[in-house]
Amino acid sequence: MNTNMKIVYVCFLLTSILVAPFLSAQELNCRVTVNSDKIQGTNKQRFTEMQKTITEFMNNRRWSEYSMNNSERIECSFYITINEMPQENQFKAELQIQAARPVYNTSYLSTTFNFRDQALEFFFNDYDVLEFNEATLSNNLTAVLAFYAYIILGIDFDSFSLYGGTPFFDAAMSLVNQAQSFAESGWRSFDSSNNRHAVATAYTDERLKGFRQMWYTYHRLGLDDMSANVERGRAKITATLPALKEAYDARPISVIFPLFSNAKIDEILNIYSKATPEEKETVYKIMQGIYPTLSNRLDALKR
């Protein structure tokens, strides 16, 4: 190998070493908190270890074949509140999940998911290593964590590309189907109308594809355009919100509507704070028709 070829080869290796970590970064930047304040008289170090283990599981695993830059990782948080320890190494808890996506050309993060799972049950031994195999589910904790990883990815991808989250929603539903035999609750339709089964069903229901189309337009054509032209971006959002009402008329009991309000009500009120009276009235009528119990908050659209 001549000198010039050696130089080229070394430069190639250095470039690969420097660039590869940025091209193969995992998809999630997940902040995990485990709150054990309700559990007295136990070694708190075990909960610190649990928090570290779950954090590593969420952030170090590749959840898809997509390569993301570090700056593209999805911001999310898992807040686990331990409510009970029925026996040694068994835990009953609640899980609050939040996720957000950046709005183009701004520092603003738009909330995309805000959900409280009240049926998290799992076993965890000190210094456990969490392992997950989609083909053979054997651990409820990793199944739940993987489920929400897929939901977060699906919602995020749907906001950047029309129906782009479909593979992730299908993966989440596959986990639901496999977990039907689990003793732990949260996976079955008859357990609750506001659980993992309900969430996966909402995003895979053909009757709610209009919601997903609205979701894409709201974010990619509306919010992402507002930094360039506020009025134009807001007009896109106004034009797509009737699809939210159409989806509601098709499936009024779906969990997708509280999911939307949990993530978006405050944002919508902010978007329309300086809108025209006509825009405010249009949006008020749509939102009031879906969320009559939120009248006090929606009244801000009248002012």
Residue, then its C-alpha position, 0 to 999 in steps of 0.5 A: m500500500n503506497t503512502n497516499m493510499k495509507i493516508v486515505y485509508v487512515c482518514f477513512l478509519l478516523t472519519s468512521i470512528l468519529v461519525a459512527p456514534f452519531l449515526s447509530a445513536q439510539e432513538l430515545n433520550c429517556r429520563v427515568t425517576v423511581n419514587s419510593d417515598k410510600i415504601q418505608g423501612t426498605n433499603k433505598q439503594r435498591f430503588t436507585e439501582m432500579q432507576k439506573t437499570i431502567t434508564e439504561f434499558m430505555n436509552n441503550r437499546r435500539w428500538s428500530e432499524y433507523s439511525m438517528n443523530n444524538s440531536e434527533r433522539i426523542e425526549c421522554s420521561f418515565y416517572i414511576t411511583i412505587n405504591e406497594m411491595p406485596q412481597e419481597n422483590q414484587f412491586k405495584a406502581e404507577l407510571q407517568i409517561q411524557a414525550a415531546r418533539p421539537v418544533y422546526n427552527t425553534s427551541y420549543l418542545s411540543t408535548t406529544f404524549n402524556f399518559r398515566d398507567q395505573a397498573l404497573e406490576f413487576f418483580f425486580n431483584d437487586y442487580d437484575v439485568l433487563e432483557f427483552n425478546e419480542a418473540t417470547l415475552s417473559n417479563n412484565l416490566t420489560a414488556v411494559l417499557a417496550f410497549y411505551a417505547y413503541i408508542i412514543l416512537g409511533i406518535d413521534f414518527d406520525s408527527f413527521s410523516l403521514y402514518g409514519g408510526t404504523p410499524f411501531f403501533d403494530a409492534a405495540m399491538s403485537l405486545v398487547n396480544q402476546a401479553q393476554s396470558f400475563a397475570e398482571s393487569g393492564w393488557r386486556s380490554f376488560d381490565s380498563s378503558n384507559n390502559r395499554h390495550a386501549v392505547a394500542t387499539a386507538y392507534t391501530d383502529e382504521r376508523l381513527k386514521g383521520f386522527r392520525q392524518m390530523w396529527y401529521t398536519y397539525h405538527r408538520l404543516g402547522l406547528d413546524d411552519m409557524s416559525a416562518n409564518v405564524e398566521r399560515g401555520r395556525a391556519k393549517i391547524t385550524a383547517t385540520l381540527p375538524a378531522l378531530k371532531e370527525a374521529y370523535d364522532a366515529r369513536p367517541i369512547s376512544v382513549i385517543f381523545p383524552l390523550f390528545s387533550n392531555a398533550k395539547i389543550d394548553e398548546i392550543l390555547n397558546i396558539y390561538s391566544k392572538a388569533t382572530p375572533e373567527e379562528k377562536e370561535t371555530v376552534y372553540k366550537i370544535m373543542q367544546g363539542i369533544y371536551p364539554t368538561l373542559s369548558n372553564r379552560l376552553d373559555a379562554l378562546k372566547r376572550 
